[in-house]
Amino acid sequence: MKFFAVSATLISLALPTAIAWTTVLTSTFRSPSFLHSTTVKDAAIEKVAAAPDTGAREYGVVNTSKLSKLYDLVVIGGGPAGVAGAIKAAQMGRRAILIDKPKFDAGVLPNGLDLFFGGPTGLFSKALRDLAKSTNVGALRAQDMESDVIWKQITNGIVKLAMRNSEGQCRTLARYGIDYLQGTAKLLGEDDEENKAAEEKFKNDMDSPEDGLRSVKITKSGVIDNFVGFVDNAEVTVTGTKVLVCTGSKSTRLPGIPFEQSHRIFDSDTINLLGYFPRSVTISGLGIIGIEFANIFNALGVQDVKILVRGDVETSTKKLGMDMDVANELMRLLKESGVQVLEGTSVSEFSYVPPPGADDEYIEMKLNDGSTMQTDLFFAATGRYPVGKNEETGLESAGVDVADRGMVGIDKKTLATSSKNVYAAGDVIGPPALASTSMEQAQRAVSAMFHEGDNDVTMEANHDDPLSIGVWTIPEMGYFGMTKEQAEKEGYSVVEGTARFDQCLRGRVFAPDGLLKIVVDEKDGTVLGCHLIGKEAAEMVHYGMALVKAGTSIFEILQTVYTAVTFHELFKEAALDANSKLDFGVEWQEIFNILQASCDVEFSEEYLREKFDAIDEDGSGELDENEMRALFESMGRTVSKRIIANIMRLSDTDGNGTIDFAEFKAIFDKIGCPEPDKE
């Protein structure tokens, strides 16, 4: 293993302003170092921030004696996927190391704790959302509290949440014996000299040396040497039998937006560094991230929040797979709360961006229609792209196939890349790019790479299975399965069942705004999709997912007893609404069960017509109750008078007391008996 220290000019990672979610500004009013603030006190935060920089870090450092040994798995990337993959390897009895480059220097505390480590891209927005719900900004302003003081209180809360998350992730890794090293990782090619040297060095540690190894070079790392002690900015090389790439994604930066003005212009990465309470916010893009932040800033009391939509709302929301009624409810709630959604609008020019320190001035923009707009903060929520094409990681030069947009190509069963012993998971392999799916992918990849025995754990996995989506707006959204439009494209004939949140007691009392919809197969009442907006929708969608995956019918839902004063009662209300739209709803089910109990053949239309006409002696084309009973008996089916009476009642849509052939045949079509044997 190659290891050297950068001489006397070691660059210290202990920054005076080593704090998350602050920006480097000259102004003393915006983006101060809130860990060192005297305005808002928090003992836990101040203790870490005030700790002396001794050069010895607690987190993200590894002893060189450990690094010099062979690992089973080297993980590149410390997001949800990387952490999940490393833990899975440890659970399978393998030795693993996780290498992660901190997103921002400002997010690394003096003790080495990276506040972003192990968290999803949206950690900041989720924390900010939670604080927006629990912080009464209006009341604080009524007490003449300044905006920078309020923002300090909010960001202190964010830091505490982030610290709990990252410390918890580090404790979990330590409990499983997983090494965690901060640094910039570069995958070396199979034929690289250092990789060849590693294969020679570790050949006696392998059962089959011909299977090969893969080495990763790490720079800008902190290591502990038994002779020298702590060494910063070190370069080391680690080797493993397998490598898992979880390098994630980055914000898409469209041309024409001055992102270099990072004190006022933000993307979905740099928004995590927001260090001031904005007076107004303009968001470009109606994706999930843009919607969430518009909702959050509005909940924080920002009076002027605008969303610029290049196209129209319907097209944008359909791209996200949203049901249109849910999307319309979201737009209604956004607009009622004061958020402006401007369709067909984009920025053509940024005329003026105030310099750092000019806090009273506004960004000036020219729009595509020639009009002008001012804003205190501009947020470009214009999507993300996989970080595969990155010279730092060296994936392409190491033989990994990477698409133009940076997406790493994989085998969908095993998640193996085109490069030997290298696997990938998470945002870097493309959609759906969710924390939940990224973790599952990483665990599946590790299971595949270390699988031994006859039972292949990857055979049952389907990489393209539909996924549940949770959107952390206020209120939340969640959806799983097909919309009506998607189901009809797949050839289904469907109805929809809808329930508003005020149709259950809990909703009426605590959270009346919201909507639950189920998409139902008209043929048998099976639930094909579930779409929600309302309080706890991101939790409730998992029950909807279970209904869809189990092929549950609305008739089963109607027989389920739900706990009183819960939102789950809405599923029964939606099932009742769907039932009312079916030709043969729940009121027919017991009748069908009785008829199917004696069902041994399926009668053809010709046979049914022959029997019908034989009973219809007057040729009226209509049968009364007595004739219907005789017809069933002529077909070898003895049906009780009460069942016949109810068949007549439910089928007699015109109320004349008789049933015609089409109505009679529809009953047998619905029963669906097996095809009769032909003699």
C-alpha positions as a printed Julia matrix, in Angstrom:
679×3 Matrix{Float64}:
   0.0     0.0     0.0
   1.32    3.41   -0.96
   1.06    6.02    1.79
   2.66    9.39    2.24
   2.06   12.53    4.23
   1.97   16.02    2.81
   4.99   17.66    4.47
   4.99   20.72    6.71
   2.3    22.44    4.68
  -0.49   20.13    5.78
  -3.84   21.7     5.08
  -6.04   21.63    8.14
  -9.63   20.58    7.69
 -10.63   22.4    10.85
 -12.32   25.49    9.47
 -13.22   28.47   11.69
 -16.61   28.39   10.02
 -16.93   24.63    9.73
 -20.67   24.72    9.91
 -23.37   23.25    7.73
 -25.73   25.42    5.74
 -23.74   28.64    5.82
 -22.18   30.47    2.91
 -18.91   32.36    2.7
 -20.02   35.98    2.72
 -18.39   39.21    3.85
 -21.66   40.49    5.31
 -22.03   40.37    9.08
 -25.8    40.29    8.76
 -26.31   37.35    6.46
 -24.83   33.86    6.69
 -22.83   34.28    9.91
 -21.28   31.25   11.52
 -24.3    30.1    13.44
 -22.51   27.47   15.51
 -20.5    30.27   17.05
 -23.43   32.64   17.32
 -24.21   34.29   20.64
 -27.76   34.93   19.54
 -29.09   31.4    19.88
 -27.47   29.09   22.41
 -27.29   25.31   22.16
 -24.82   23.51   24.42
 -24.32   20.44   22.19
 -23.62   22.5    19.08
 -21.4    25.02   20.83
 -19.34   22.27   22.42
 -18.43   20.82   19.02
 -17.92   24.18   17.36
 -15.7    25.47   20.15
 -13.57   22.33   20.32
  -9.89   23.12   19.64
  -8.47   21.95   16.34
  -5.88   19.45   17.5
  -5.64   17.73   14.12
  -6.92   14.49   15.63
 -10.37   13.73   14.29
 -12.88   11.23   15.62
 -14.71   10.58   12.36
 -13.65    9.66    8.84
 -10.13    8.51    9.72
  -8.66    4.99    9.58
  -5.41    3.48   10.83
  -2.97    2.62    8.04
  -2.53   -0.88    9.48
  -6.17   -1.58    8.6
  -5.92    0.02    5.18
  -2.97   -2.2     4.26
  -5.11   -5.36    4.49
  -7.47   -6.82    1.88
 -11.12   -5.8     2.07
 -14.0    -7.86    0.74
 -15.85   -4.71   -0.31
 -14.8    -1.14   -1.02
 -17.76    1.25   -1.18
 -17.38    4.61   -2.93
 -19.97    7.09   -1.68
 -21.5     7.73    1.73
 -25.14    8.41    0.96
 -28.03    6.08    1.87
 -26.98    3.56   -0.82
 -23.33    3.41    0.22
 -24.11    3.01    3.91
 -26.74    0.33    3.21
 -24.35   -1.6     0.95
 -21.53   -1.54    3.51
 -23.85   -2.72    6.28
 -25.21   -5.52    4.1
 -21.68   -6.73    3.42
 -20.91   -6.74    7.15
 -24.13   -8.63    7.83
 -22.91  -11.25    5.37
 -19.67  -11.57    7.34
 -17.53   -9.53    4.94
 -14.91   -6.9     5.73
 -15.9    -3.53    4.27
 -14.66    0.05    4.02
 -16.71    3.06    2.99
 -14.98    6.01    1.33
 -16.81    9.31    1.1
 -15.87   12.82    0.02
 -17.81   15.4     2.07
 -20.16   17.44   -0.1
 -19.15   20.72    1.5
 -16.17   21.7     3.65
 -18.62   23.86    5.61
 -20.48   20.72    6.59
 -17.51   19.09    8.36
 -17.14   19.88   12.04
 -13.7    20.14   13.71
 -14.06   16.59   15.05
 -14.45   15.32   11.47
 -18.18   14.71   11.65
 -19.71   15.35    8.22
 -23.23   16.61    8.86
 -24.35   15.33    5.45
 -22.91   11.81    5.87
 -25.36    8.96    5.4
 -28.24   11.32    4.67
 -30.32   11.63    1.51
 -30.06   14.62   -0.83
 -33.26   15.97    0.68
 -32.13   15.83    4.31
 -32.02   19.64    4.51
 -35.5    20.08    3.04
 -37.01   17.45    5.36
 -35.43   19.1     8.39
 -36.47   22.55    7.23
 -40.02   21.3     6.62
 -40.23   19.89   10.12
 -39.01   23.16   11.62
 -41.39   25.17    9.42
 -44.27   23.22   10.94
 -43.04   23.64   14.52
 -41.7    27.22   14.42
 -44.23   30.03   14.71
 -42.35   32.63   12.68
 -45.23   35.1    12.91
 -45.15   35.0    16.7
 -41.37   35.51   16.73
 -41.67   38.5    14.41
 -44.42   39.92   16.65
 -41.82   39.94   19.43
 -39.62   42.13   17.21
 -37.14   39.31   16.64
 -34.89   40.0    13.65
 -34.9    37.71   10.63
 -31.27   36.67   11.11
 -32.02   35.65   14.7
 -35.06   33.62   13.6
 -33.03   31.94   10.88
 -30.32   31.16   13.43
 -32.87   29.37   15.56
 -34.12   27.4    12.57
 -30.64   26.43   11.38
 -29.61   25.37   14.88
 -32.48   22.92   14.76
 -31.33   21.65   11.38
 -27.79   21.12   12.64
 -28.99   19.18   15.66
 -31.06   16.9    13.43
 -28.17   16.43   11.01
 -25.77   15.68   13.84
 -28.09   12.99   15.2
 -28.33   11.41   11.77
 -24.61   11.43   10.91
 -23.52   10.37   14.4
 -26.05    7.55   14.28
 -24.76    6.38   10.91
 -21.17    6.45   12.16
 -22.12    4.47   15.27
 -23.84    1.86   13.11
 -20.77    1.47   10.89
 -18.53    1.14   13.95
 -20.85   -1.45   15.49
 -20.52   -3.6    12.37
 -16.74   -3.1    12.18
 -16.94   -1.1     8.96
 -14.12    1.37    8.31
 -15.12    4.89    7.23
 -12.57    7.07    5.48
 -13.16   10.61    4.25
 -11.41   11.41    1.0
 -11.62   11.54   -2.78
 -11.79    8.04   -4.28
 -10.64    7.03   -7.74
 -11.27    3.55   -9.14
  -8.16    2.08  -10.76
  -8.29   -0.05  -13.89
  -7.63   -3.78  -13.85
  -4.34   -3.26  -15.68
  -3.19   -0.36  -13.54
   0.24   -0.99  -12.02
  -1.02   -0.5    -8.47
  -3.9    -2.91   -9.04
  -1.53   -5.51  -10.48
   0.78   -5.07   -7.5
  -2.18   -5.54   -5.15
  -3.16   -8.78   -6.93
   0.35  -10.08   -6.4
   0.4    -8.95   -2.78
  -2.94  -10.54   -1.85
  -2.85  -13.66   -4.05
  -2.42  -15.9    -1.01
  -5.48  -14.34    0.62
  -7.76  -15.53   -2.17
  -9.2   -18.94   -3.02
  -9.18  -18.11   -6.72
  -6.64  -15.39   -7.56
  -7.83  -15.48  -11.16
 -11.09  -13.84  -10.0
  -9.11  -10.64   -9.66
  -9.19   -7.67   -7.3
  -9.96   -3.97   -7.63
  -8.04   -1.12   -6.1
  -9.18    2.38   -5.22
  -6.86    5.34   -4.71
  -7.91    7.85   -2.06
  -6.53   11.37   -1.87
  -7.17   14.25    0.55
  -7.79   11.79    3.35
  -6.9    11.76    7.02
  -5.19    8.65    8.33
  -3.56    7.51   11.55
  -0.07    6.06   11.28
   1.34    4.08   14.19
   4.66    5.93   13.93
   3.73    9.42   12.74
   0.29    9.77   14.29
  -2.5    11.69   12.53
  -1.64   12.71    8.96
  -3.86   15.01    6.93
  -4.06   15.24    3.13
  -2.7    11.71    2.83
  -2.84    9.52   -0.26
  -3.59    5.82    0.22
  -4.67    2.9    -1.91
  -7.1     0.27   -0.67
  -7.97   -3.01   -2.34
 -11.07   -5.17   -2.26
 -12.43   -8.25   -3.96
 -15.42   -6.13   -5.03
 -16.2    -2.42   -5.41
 -19.63   -0.83   -5.05
 -20.02    2.59   -6.7
 -22.61    4.85   -5.03
 -21.47    8.28   -6.14
 -25.0     9.71   -6.32
 -26.15   12.68   -8.37
 -25.67   16.43   -8.73
 -27.91   19.36   -9.59
 -28.47   20.06  -13.26
 -27.22   23.57  -13.98
 -28.88   25.12  -17.0
 -26.92   27.72  -19.0
 -27.7    31.36  -18.44
 -28.11   31.1   -14.67
 -25.24   32.78  -12.74
 -24.59   30.0   -10.24
 -21.26   31.61   -9.36
 -23.33   34.15   -7.42
 -23.86   31.43   -4.83
 -24.92   33.84   -2.07
 -28.24   34.49   -3.88
 -28.53   31.88   -6.67
 -29.0    28.27   -5.52
 -29.49   24.79   -6.96
 -30.7    21.63   -5.21
 -27.21   21.03   -3.76
 -26.21   24.54   -2.7
 -29.63   25.29   -1.19
 -28.29   23.21    1.69
 -25.92   26.13    2.39
 -28.65   28.75    2.69
 -27.55   31.08    5.46
 -30.25   33.76    5.62
 -34.01   34.16    5.9
 -35.17   35.22    2.42
 -37.71   38.01    1.98
 -38.97   36.49   -1.28
 -38.26   33.3    -3.21
 -38.49   32.45   -6.91
 -38.23   28.78   -7.89
 -37.66   27.56  -11.42
 -39.18   24.12  -12.01
 -42.28   22.22  -10.89
 -40.53   18.98   -9.98
 -40.76   17.34   -6.58
 -37.87   19.39   -5.15
 -39.29   22.7    -6.36
 -42.77   21.92   -5.04
 -41.41   20.89   -1.64
 -39.34   24.05   -1.18
 -42.14   26.36   -2.36
 -44.38   24.79    0.24
 -41.72   25.0     2.95
 -40.79   28.66    2.37
 -44.47   29.54    2.35
 -44.96   27.69    5.65
 -42.03   29.67    7.08
 -43.94   32.85    6.41
 -42.18   34.06    3.26
 -44.95   36.19    1.75
 -43.74   36.21   -1.86
 -43.09   32.7    -3.21
 -43.31   32.06   -6.95
 -42.84   28.92   -9.06
 -41.9    29.48  -12.69
 -43.09   26.67  -14.97
 -41.63   26.65  -18.48
 -44.58   24.61  -19.77
 -47.88   23.92  -17.99
 -48.84   22.34  -14.69
 -50.61   19.33  -16.21
 -47.63   18.28  -18.34
 -45.17   18.81  -15.48
 -47.17   16.81  -12.93
 -47.87   13.96  -15.36
 -44.13   13.58  -15.87
 -43.92   12.88  -12.14
 -46.58   10.16  -12.43
 -49.1    12.16  -10.38
 -52.83   11.65  -10.59
 -54.37   14.85  -11.96
 -56.97   15.2    -9.18
 -54.18   14.97   -6.6
 -52.08   17.43   -8.61
 -55.02   19.85   -8.87
 -55.61   19.58   -5.12
 -51.92   20.39   -4.57
 -52.16   23.42   -6.85
 -55.33   24.57   -5.08
 -53.69   24.34   -1.65
 -50.52   26.05   -2.9
 -52.45   28.94   -4.43
 -54.73   29.29   -1.4
 -51.64   29.57    0.8
 -50.29   32.38   -1.38
 -47.8    30.59   -3.64
 -47.96   31.88   -7.21
 -47.57   29.28   -9.98
 -46.7    31.02  -13.26
 -47.16   28.74  -16.27
 -45.3    29.33  -19.54
 -42.78   31.48  -17.68
 -38.98   31.38  -17.6
 -36.08   33.75  -16.94
 -34.38   34.99  -20.08
 -31.81   37.18  -18.35
 -30.46   37.97  -14.89
 -30.07   41.74  -15.15
 -28.59   42.28  -11.72
 -27.48   40.1    -8.8
 -26.58   42.12   -5.67
 -23.02   41.62   -4.45
 -22.37   40.05   -1.03
 -23.28   42.51    1.68
 -25.95   44.36   -0.33
 -28.67   42.68    1.7
 -31.36   45.29    1.05
 -31.16   44.87   -2.73
 -32.98   42.34   -4.89
 -32.07   40.12   -7.83
 -33.5    41.65  -11.0
 -34.63   39.32  -13.81
 -36.09   39.69  -17.28
 -38.74   37.09  -18.15
 -39.47   35.41  -21.48
 -42.48   37.69  -22.08
 -40.35   40.83  -21.7
 -41.57   41.71  -18.22
 -39.29   42.05  -15.19
 -39.3    40.43  -11.76
 -37.44   40.94   -8.49
 -36.59   38.31   -5.89
 -34.39   37.95   -2.83
 -33.48   34.31   -3.58
 -33.51   32.36   -6.86
 -33.64   28.57   -6.66
 -33.1    26.51   -9.83
 -34.86   23.21   -9.14
 -34.27   21.9   -12.65
 -33.47   18.26  -11.99
 -30.4    16.18  -11.18
 -27.98   14.02  -13.14
 -25.96   10.89  -12.16
 -22.31   11.43  -11.2
 -20.75    8.8   -13.45
 -18.79   11.05  -15.79
 -16.42   12.38  -13.19
 -12.67   12.36  -13.67
 -12.17   12.21   -9.9
 -13.87    8.81   -9.66
 -12.18    7.49  -12.81
 -15.04    5.14  -13.7
 -14.76    5.39  -17.48
 -10.98    5.06  -17.53
 -11.36    1.99  -15.29
 -13.62    0.28  -17.85
 -17.09    1.18  -16.55
 -19.66    1.98  -19.26
 -21.09    5.45  -18.59
 -23.79    7.11  -20.7
 -23.5    10.7   -21.92
 -25.66   11.98  -19.06
 -23.43   10.24  -16.51
 -25.59    7.18  -15.85
 -23.65    3.99  -15.14
 -24.82    0.96  -17.09
 -25.66   -2.14  -15.03
 -27.03   -5.64  -15.26
 -30.55   -5.24  -13.84
 -30.44   -8.53  -11.96
 -27.07   -8.22  -10.22
 -26.3    -4.49  -10.65
 -22.86   -5.47  -11.98
 -21.22   -2.92  -14.28
 -19.26   -3.69  -17.45
 -16.03   -3.59  -15.43
 -15.0    -6.77  -13.61
 -15.83   -6.9    -9.88
 -17.42   -3.44   -9.97
 -21.1    -2.88   -9.09
 -23.2     0.26   -8.84
 -26.36    1.39   -7.04
 -28.34    4.52   -6.24
 -28.7     7.76   -8.18
 -25.61    7.0   -10.28
 -27.51    4.28  -12.19
 -30.41    6.63  -12.99
 -34.13    6.66  -12.16
 -35.94    6.4    -9.86
 -33.09    7.93   -7.8
 -34.86    7.7    -4.45
 -33.21    7.07   -1.09
 -35.41    4.03   -0.44
 -34.76    2.39   -3.8
 -31.06    3.26   -3.66
 -30.7     1.37   -0.38
 -32.54   -1.65   -1.78
 -30.36   -1.62   -4.9
 -27.15   -1.51   -2.85
 -28.28   -4.39   -0.65
 -29.28   -6.4    -3.71
 -25.92   -5.72   -5.37
 -24.0    -6.9    -2.3
 -26.18  -10.01   -2.04
 -25.42  -10.79   -5.67
 -21.66  -10.22   -5.46
 -21.17  -12.37   -2.35
 -23.78  -15.01   -3.09
 -22.69  -18.57   -2.38
 -24.8   -21.73   -2.65
 -27.75  -22.8    -4.77
 -30.35  -20.23   -3.75
 -29.81  -17.15   -5.91
 -31.19  -14.23   -3.92
 -31.34  -11.99   -6.98
 -33.68  -14.18   -9.05
 -36.86  -12.83   -7.47
 -35.82   -9.19   -7.72
 -37.32   -7.06  -10.45
 -35.35   -3.88  -11.04
 -38.28   -2.26  -12.84
 -40.94   -2.92  -10.19
 -43.15    0.12   -9.48
 -42.22    2.14   -6.42
 -44.1     4.1    -3.8
 -43.46    7.84   -3.93
 -43.63   10.25   -1.01
 -43.53   14.0    -1.56
 -42.85   16.1     1.54
 -45.07   19.02    0.81
 -47.43   20.47    3.44
 -49.62   18.47    3.43
 -47.78   15.41    2.15
 -48.4    13.5    -1.07
 -47.96    9.83   -1.84
 -48.73    7.58   -4.77
 -48.21    4.01   -5.94
 -49.41    2.07   -8.95
 -51.3     3.3   -11.99
 -53.36    6.39  -12.6
 -56.61    6.0   -14.55
 -54.89    7.21  -17.7
 -52.0     4.76  -17.29
 -54.36    1.85  -16.57
 -56.45    2.55  -19.66
 -53.28    2.63  -21.76
 -52.51   -0.83  -20.39
 -55.9    -2.07  -21.6
 -57.84   -1.96  -18.32
 -61.38   -0.67  -18.0
 -61.35    1.18  -14.68
 -63.35    3.3   -12.28
 -62.03    5.61   -9.59
 -63.02    5.79   -5.95
 -62.38    9.09   -4.19
 -62.66   10.2    -0.57
 -61.87   13.61    0.81
 -60.1    13.73    4.16
 -63.12   15.31    5.85
 -65.09   12.12    5.15
 -63.47   10.48    8.19
 -63.67   11.72   11.76
 -59.93   12.31   12.16
 -59.83   14.31    8.95
 -62.86   16.42    9.87
 -61.38   17.3    13.26
 -57.63   17.55   12.61
 -56.83   17.79    8.89
 -59.78   18.37    6.54
 -57.65   19.28    3.49
 -56.75   16.23    1.46
 -57.82   13.59   -1.01
 -57.46    9.82   -1.34
 -58.12    8.08   -4.64
 -57.97    4.43   -5.66
 -58.0     3.22   -9.26
 -60.1     0.06   -9.58
 -60.35   -2.61  -12.27
 -63.97   -2.56  -13.4
 -63.86   -6.29  -14.14
 -63.22   -7.63  -10.64
 -62.81   -4.63   -8.35
 -59.03   -5.07   -7.93
 -57.13   -1.98   -6.76
 -54.57   -0.94   -9.39
 -53.34    2.34   -7.95
 -53.46    4.56   -4.86
 -52.96    8.35   -4.86
 -53.09   10.67   -1.85
 -52.55   14.2    -0.7
 -53.1    15.12    2.93
 -51.72   14.7     6.42
 -49.56   11.54    6.71
 -50.06   10.69    3.03
 -46.41    9.61    2.72
 -47.1     7.03    5.45
 -50.53    5.91    4.23
 -49.29    5.23    0.71
 -47.56    2.09    1.99
 -50.94    0.57    2.84
 -52.11    1.51   -0.64
 -49.0    -0.18   -2.04
 -49.81   -3.34   -0.06
 -53.35   -3.36   -1.48
 -52.08   -3.08   -5.05
 -49.32   -5.65   -4.66
 -51.69   -8.17   -3.03
 -54.31   -7.73   -5.76
 -56.87   -6.71   -3.11
 -60.39   -5.93   -4.28
 -62.61   -3.16   -3.01
 -64.99   -5.88   -1.77
 -62.27   -7.08    0.62
 -61.64   -3.48    1.71
 -65.34   -3.06    2.46
 -65.22   -6.13    4.71
 -62.17   -4.83    6.62
 -62.67   -3.25   10.04
 -60.46   -0.18   10.38
 -59.56    1.37   13.72
 -61.83    4.31   14.48
 -60.54    7.87   14.21
 -57.75    6.95   11.78
 -57.08    8.16    8.27
 -57.2     4.54    7.06
 -60.99    4.72    7.28
 -60.73    6.75    4.08
 -59.82    3.6     2.15
 -63.28    2.19    2.91
 -64.91    5.48    1.87
 -62.99    5.43   -1.42
 -63.94    1.76   -1.94
 -67.62    2.63   -1.43
 -67.32    5.41   -4.0
 -65.69    3.05   -6.52
 -68.33    0.41   -5.81
 -71.12    2.84   -6.68
 -69.64    3.17  -10.17
 -69.48   -0.58  -10.92
 -72.22   -2.36  -12.88
 -71.9    -5.29  -10.5
 -70.85   -3.91   -7.15
 -70.66   -5.37   -3.66
 -74.41   -6.01   -3.6
 -73.93   -8.62   -6.34
 -71.03  -10.47   -4.78
 -73.0   -12.87   -2.58
 -75.34  -13.64   -5.47
 -72.36  -14.43   -7.69
 -70.88  -16.65   -4.98
 -74.11  -18.67   -4.84
 -74.36  -18.98   -8.62
 -70.68  -19.91   -8.96
 -71.02  -22.59   -6.28
 -72.95  -24.71   -8.8
 -71.0   -23.49  -11.79
 -69.54  -26.37  -13.75
 -69.74  -24.99  -17.3
 -69.74  -21.67  -19.1
 -72.74  -21.39  -21.36
 -72.32  -19.91  -24.8
 -74.45  -17.01  -25.97
 -76.23  -19.36  -28.38
 -77.09  -21.76  -25.57
 -78.29  -18.95  -23.28
 -80.43  -17.49  -26.09
 -81.95  -20.9   -26.77
 -82.93  -21.4   -23.13
 -84.17  -17.8   -22.77
 -86.39  -18.0   -25.84
 -87.79  -21.37  -24.73
 -89.1   -19.81  -21.52
 -90.18  -16.57  -23.24
 -93.31  -18.15  -24.71
 -95.01  -14.85  -25.54
 -91.95  -13.59  -27.44
 -91.85  -10.32  -25.52
 -88.1   -10.53  -24.95
 -88.72  -10.02  -21.24
 -88.96  -12.5   -18.35
 -90.73  -11.99  -15.05
 -89.67  -13.45  -11.71
 -91.42  -16.83  -12.14
 -90.06  -17.22  -15.68
 -86.56  -16.39  -14.48
 -86.74  -19.11  -11.83
 -87.96  -21.6   -14.46
 -85.11  -20.54  -16.76
 -82.48  -21.27  -14.12
 -84.09  -24.64  -13.39
 -84.06  -25.53  -17.11
 -80.3   -24.92  -17.02
 -79.86  -27.3   -14.1
 -79.59  -24.52  -11.51
 -82.02  -24.47   -8.65
 -81.96  -20.96   -7.21
 -83.96  -19.81   -4.19
 -86.88  -17.44   -4.57
 -85.08  -14.75   -2.56
 -82.02  -14.87   -4.81
 -84.22  -14.67   -7.91
 -86.1   -11.75   -6.37
 -82.85   -9.88   -5.73
 -81.5   -10.65   -9.2
 -84.67   -9.14  -10.64
 -84.45   -6.11   -8.34
 -80.81   -5.36   -9.16
 -81.08   -6.07  -12.9
 -84.4    -4.35  -13.56
 -82.97   -0.94  -14.36
 -86.13    0.37  -16.07
 -88.39   -0.72  -13.19
 -90.92   -2.64  -15.29
 -90.61   -5.82  -13.21
 -88.94   -7.89  -15.97
 -85.42   -8.65  -17.24
 -84.32   -8.79  -20.89
 -81.76  -11.1   -22.51
 -78.86   -8.62  -22.43
 -79.27   -8.15  -18.68
 -79.57  -11.92  -18.2
 -76.45  -12.65  -20.28
 -74.4    -9.98  -18.44
 -74.91  -11.94  -15.21
 -73.4   -15.09  -16.71
 -70.58  -13.14  -18.33
 -69.68  -11.81  -14.9
 -69.73  -15.23  -13.26
 -67.0   -16.38  -15.64
 -67.42  -20.17  -15.41
 -64.87  -22.43  -17.1
 -65.29  -23.31  -20.76
 -67.57  -26.38  -21.26
 -66.19  -29.55  -22.87
 -67.37  -29.95  -26.45
 -68.62  -33.37  -27.48
